[in-house]
Amino acid sequence: MLNFVLIGCGRIAVRHSELLGKGQIGNARLAAVCDVVADRARKCGEQYSVPWFTDMHEMMRVVSTDVVTVLTESGHHADHVIALAPYGKHIVVEKPMALTLASADDMIRACDRAGVKLFVVKQNRFNVPVLKLREAIERGRFGKIVLGTVRVRWCRPQEYYDQDAWRGTWSLDGGVLANQASHHVDLLEWMMGEVHSVFAMSSTALVSIEAEDTAVVTLRFVNGGLGIVEATTASRPNDLEGSLSILGEKGAVEIGGFAVNELKTWNFVDREPGDDDVMEKFSVNPPDVYGFGHKAYYDHVVDCILNAKQQLVDGLEARKSLELITAIYESVETGKEIPLHFRPKCCRLGIV
């Protein structure tokens, strides 16, 4: 049985604490929680009858733990992971792993020195239809891949950003690209492969924040394919979709729903046994935008630790999408097409 502790008891912690605190993850349990806001920590701790703390170092000294899950503000992920690594406990950190590439590199080095595994939460990679799509790509069913597209059309009103002063700031959060759409950018790159260059535009359309609430991005991949990212939190009055589509010379797949969870199209030139059943077998309908992927992700974390399995998203893998998002912001600021790999000069993400 692995003991997990949570650092940060904000909005996303509700999902993590529910899974660990209600015994929904095999061989894992919630051992303690921590937040600098005492009321948040107390509420979460009392809900699951575990000790709560306002100082993470005190918690690490007092509580017997195997894994630390970092759920603090995006801009604090790096500092907290680096500070926690010397305790010698494996670390799970929510997306994005950091806001700057330098911080991400420091996190990776700190965990390597301490001999601990660094897991970055990319739960949508574990969605049933996403895994089926990835299988088709690995088997070459698309032939030459032509176009990949992700669309994030979600609703985040001003009240959402006003919940915490860090939301929508450059130093601690970023906008829709760094926050809400980071999962989808990761999925697009995972499916399409290495990115050659990006060009992007953004706007802050309907809310009062420092960063963007709407963006469009075009991508050119090393394999010759093109990509499009359409991302906004300015959908009103509700969330519309979080979708992914891949088009190739021998087939097309579209995954829709509001959590990349529902197969809309599964169509290949060369049909195979089982294709007729894919639409029914590989779609799920989660109750919210978080989907069911967090449970599968935690199952994966436990399996990696207990059975020495290979991590799907370690620090180096997660760094790829962070570099892409940084390049996108660099393009927004400069108005130019940005090649990968590059040294950021104008990107404001993570800059105090």
HURA-V668831 format. One line per field, one symbol per residue. burial: b if it has 9 or more other ideal C-beta (glycine too) atoms within 8 Angstrom, else e. A space follows every 10 residues. Layout:
burial: ???
This chain:
burial: ebbbbbbbbb ebbebbbbbb beeebeebbb bbbbbeeeeb bbbbbeebeb bbbbebeebb eebebebbbb bbbbbbbbeb bbbbbeeebb bbbbbbbbbb bebbbbbbeb beebebbbbb bbbbbbbbbb bbbbebbeee bbbebebbbb bbbbbbeeeb beeeebbbbb bbbbbbbbbb bbbbbbbbbe bbbebbbbbb ebebeebebe bbbbbbbbbb beeebbbbbb bbbbbeeebe bbbbbbbbeb bbbbbbbbbb bbbeebebee eeeebeebee ebbbebeeeb bbbbbbbbbb bbbbbeeeee bebbbebbbb bbbbbbbbbb bbbeeeebeb eeebeebebb ee
